[in-house]
Amino acid sequence: MKAAKDSDNFIDTSDEAGWIAMLIANLITLARLPLLLLLVALLFCPRFGMRLLGLGLLIILFLMDWFDGYVARMRNEVTELGAVLDIALDRSVENILWITFMYLRMVPLWVPIVFLMRSFIVDGIRGVALSQGKSGFGMMHSALGRFLVASRFMRGFYGLAKGVTFGLLYFTWAMAVRDPQILITLHPLNQALIFLTAGLCIIRGLPVVQDGRLLFRSPQN
């Protein structure tokens, strides 16, 4: 639910229209989990048509990620539950996919390690920010940090990079049923996209650690 990343003001749940909008957004967010598990299972199906179906479900999965944010942004308000659900589902999607493609030997071991470490560290810091009434993006103080982490451009670019990378990996694995040579043909492009996405992951994580230090300062400081 992307509204969790666009606002520092939590919704007043006494507003019925706002409550309904956030409920719909949360349900869309939760629906991504069974869809994720289904498309991962289809990766292990030896039939071309089933893997192609999985690729279609992957596209729907990322569209749902955008749509739940659109629903929430209609009122530009968030709930604490929505913020937590959004982050949890985002991490579940990317980490499960990285681990699955690593198992299929299409992604190096270091990639899911980087993403898992970034998830634990960054989301831990954001959890502290949330406990202090700040959103994951609202906690950013430096101009560079706000650009890299909170700007629409960087969020969109990072999301696009992940979507294209996972999409091409899934497409490659699906096509390999008919032509195993495609695993070799598309390997350089897949690896380039993996490095790009991993680099963006690190670049966007470091400012959170930097600015997050302020959350742990005592009031006297």
C-alpha positions as CSV (number, residue, x, y, z in Angstrom):
1,M,0.0,0.0,0.0
2,K,2.0,2.9,-1.3
3,A,0.2,5.5,0.7
4,A,2.2,4.3,3.7
5,K,5.1,5.9,1.9
6,D,3.5,9.2,0.9
7,S,2.2,10.7,4.1
8,D,3.2,11.4,7.6
9,N,-0.5,11.8,8.8
10,F,-2.3,8.7,9.9
11,I,-6.0,8.4,9.0
12,D,-8.8,9.2,11.4
13,T,-10.7,5.9,11.4
14,S,-13.9,7.7,12.5
15,D,-14.1,8.9,8.9
16,E,-16.2,6.2,7.3
17,A,-15.3,6.9,3.7
18,G,-11.6,7.0,4.6
19,W,-11.9,3.8,6.6
20,I,-13.5,1.9,3.7
21,A,-10.9,3.2,1.2
22,M,-8.1,2.0,3.5
23,L,-9.8,-1.4,4.1
24,I,-10.0,-2.0,0.3
25,A,-6.3,-1.0,0.0
26,N,-5.3,-3.4,2.8
27,L,-7.3,-6.3,1.3
28,I,-5.6,-5.7,-2.1
29,T,-2.3,-5.7,-0.3
30,L,-3.1,-9.0,1.5
31,A,-4.3,-10.6,-1.7
32,R,-0.8,-10.3,-3.2
33,L,0.5,-13.0,-0.8
34,P,-1.5,-16.1,-2.2
35,L,-0.9,-14.8,-5.7
36,L,2.8,-14.7,-5.0
37,L,2.9,-18.3,-3.7
38,L,0.9,-19.4,-6.8
39,L,3.2,-17.8,-9.3
40,V,6.3,-19.2,-7.5
41,A,4.7,-22.7,-7.6
42,L,4.2,-22.3,-11.3
43,L,7.9,-21.8,-11.8
44,F,8.4,-25.4,-11.0
45,C,5.8,-26.6,-13.4
46,P,7.6,-28.2,-16.5
47,R,4.8,-27.0,-18.9
48,F,5.4,-23.9,-21.0
49,G,1.8,-22.8,-20.7
50,M,1.8,-22.9,-17.0
51,R,5.0,-20.9,-16.7
52,L,3.6,-18.4,-19.1
53,L,0.5,-18.2,-16.9
54,G,2.8,-17.5,-13.9
55,L,4.5,-14.6,-15.8
56,G,1.0,-13.1,-16.3
57,L,0.3,-13.5,-12.6
58,L,3.6,-11.7,-11.9
59,I,2.5,-8.8,-13.9
60,I,-0.8,-8.7,-12.1
61,L,1.0,-8.9,-8.8
62,F,3.0,-5.7,-9.5
63,L,-0.1,-4.0,-10.9
64,M,-1.8,-4.8,-7.6
65,D,1.1,-3.2,-5.8
66,W,0.5,0.0,-7.7
67,F,-3.3,-0.2,-7.4
68,D,-3.5,-0.5,-3.6
69,G,-1.4,2.6,-3.4
70,Y,-3.7,4.4,-5.8
71,V,-6.7,3.5,-3.7
72,A,-5.0,4.7,-0.5
73,R,-3.7,7.9,-2.2
74,M,-7.3,8.9,-3.1
75,R,-7.5,10.4,0.4
76,N,-3.7,10.8,1.0
77,E,-4.1,9.1,4.3
78,V,-2.6,6.0,5.9
79,T,-3.1,3.7,8.8
80,E,-0.4,2.1,10.9
81,L,-1.7,-1.3,9.9
82,G,-1.6,-0.3,6.3
83,A,2.0,0.9,6.6
84,V,3.1,-2.4,8.2
85,L,1.2,-4.5,5.7
86,D,2.7,-2.7,2.8
87,I,6.3,-3.0,3.9
88,A,5.8,-6.7,4.9
89,L,4.2,-7.6,1.6
90,D,6.8,-5.7,-0.4
91,R,9.6,-7.5,1.4
92,S,7.9,-10.9,1.1
93,V,7.5,-10.5,-2.7
94,E,11.1,-9.4,-3.4
95,N,12.8,-11.8,-1.0
96,I,10.8,-14.9,-1.9
97,L,11.4,-14.2,-5.6
98,W,15.1,-13.6,-5.1
99,I,15.5,-16.8,-3.1
100,T,13.4,-18.8,-5.6
101,F,15.5,-17.6,-8.6
102,M,18.6,-18.3,-6.6
103,Y,17.4,-21.9,-6.1
104,L,16.8,-22.1,-9.9
105,R,20.5,-21.0,-10.3
106,M,19.5,-17.8,-12.2
107,V,20.6,-15.4,-9.4
108,P,23.9,-15.5,-7.4
109,L,23.8,-16.3,-3.7
110,W,25.0,-12.8,-2.7
111,V,21.8,-11.1,-4.1
112,P,19.2,-12.5,-1.7
113,I,21.7,-12.0,1.1
114,V,22.0,-8.3,0.3
115,F,18.3,-7.9,0.1
116,L,17.6,-9.8,3.3
117,M,20.2,-7.8,5.2
118,R,18.9,-4.5,3.8
119,S,15.3,-5.6,4.8
120,F,16.3,-6.4,8.4
121,I,18.3,-3.3,9.0
122,V,16.2,-0.7,7.1
123,D,12.8,-2.1,8.3
124,G,14.1,-2.3,11.8
125,I,15.0,1.4,11.7
126,R,11.6,2.2,10.1
127,G,9.9,0.3,12.9
128,V,11.5,2.6,15.4
129,A,10.4,5.6,13.3
130,L,6.8,4.3,13.2
131,S,6.8,3.9,17.0
132,Q,7.7,7.6,17.2
133,G,4.8,8.6,14.9
134,K,6.9,9.0,11.7
135,S,6.5,7.2,8.4
136,G,9.2,5.3,6.7
137,F,9.7,8.2,4.3
138,G,8.9,11.0,6.7
139,M,11.8,10.1,8.9
140,M,14.3,11.2,6.2
141,H,16.0,14.5,7.0
142,S,18.8,15.1,4.5
143,A,18.0,16.4,1.0
144,L,19.9,13.5,-0.6
145,G,18.2,11.0,1.6
146,R,14.8,12.4,0.7
147,F,15.6,12.2,-3.0
148,L,17.1,8.7,-2.9
149,V,14.5,7.2,-0.6
150,A,11.3,9.3,-0.7
151,S,11.2,10.9,-4.1
152,R,8.6,9.6,-6.6
153,F,11.3,9.4,-9.2
154,M,13.6,7.1,-7.3
155,R,10.7,5.0,-5.9
156,G,9.3,4.6,-9.4
157,F,12.7,3.8,-10.9
158,Y,13.5,1.2,-8.2
159,G,10.1,-0.4,-8.6
160,L,10.5,-0.5,-12.4
161,A,13.9,-2.0,-12.1
162,K,12.6,-4.8,-9.8
163,G,9.6,-5.4,-12.0
164,V,11.6,-5.6,-15.2
165,T,14.3,-7.8,-13.6
166,F,11.8,-10.3,-12.1
167,G,9.8,-10.2,-15.3
168,L,12.8,-11.0,-17.5
169,L,13.9,-13.8,-15.1
170,Y,10.5,-15.3,-15.2
171,F,10.2,-15.0,-19.0
172,T,13.7,-16.6,-19.4
173,W,12.7,-19.5,-17.2
174,A,9.4,-20.0,-19.0
175,M,11.0,-19.9,-22.5
176,A,13.7,-22.3,-21.4
177,V,11.1,-25.1,-21.5
178,R,11.1,-24.8,-25.3
179,D,14.6,-23.5,-25.9
180,P,17.2,-24.2,-23.0
181,Q,19.7,-22.1,-25.0
182,I,17.9,-19.0,-24.0
183,L,19.3,-19.4,-20.5
184,I,22.7,-18.6,-21.9
185,T,21.5,-16.0,-24.5
186,L,19.7,-13.8,-21.9
187,H,22.2,-14.5,-19.1
188,P,24.2,-11.2,-19.6
189,L,21.1,-9.1,-19.7
190,N,19.6,-10.8,-16.7
191,Q,22.8,-10.3,-14.7
192,A,23.1,-6.6,-15.7
193,L,19.5,-6.0,-14.4
194,I,20.3,-7.9,-11.2
195,F,23.3,-5.8,-10.5
196,L,21.3,-2.6,-11.3
197,T,18.5,-3.6,-8.9
198,A,20.9,-4.7,-6.2
199,G,22.8,-1.4,-6.5
200,L,19.7,0.6,-6.2
201,C,18.7,-1.4,-3.1
202,I,22.0,-0.6,-1.4
203,I,22.0,3.1,-2.5
204,R,18.5,3.6,-1.2
205,G,19.2,1.8,2.1
206,L,22.3,3.7,3.2
207,P,20.5,7.0,3.7
208,V,17.9,5.3,6.0
209,V,20.8,4.1,8.2
210,Q,22.4,7.6,8.1
211,D,19.2,9.6,9.0
212,G,17.9,6.8,11.2
213,R,20.7,7.6,13.7
214,L,18.7,10.6,14.9
215,L,15.9,8.3,16.1
216,F,18.2,6.8,18.7
217,R,19.5,10.1,20.2
218,S,18.4,10.9,23.7
219,P,16.3,14.1,24.1
220,Q,19.3,15.8,25.9
221,N,21.3,15.5,22.6
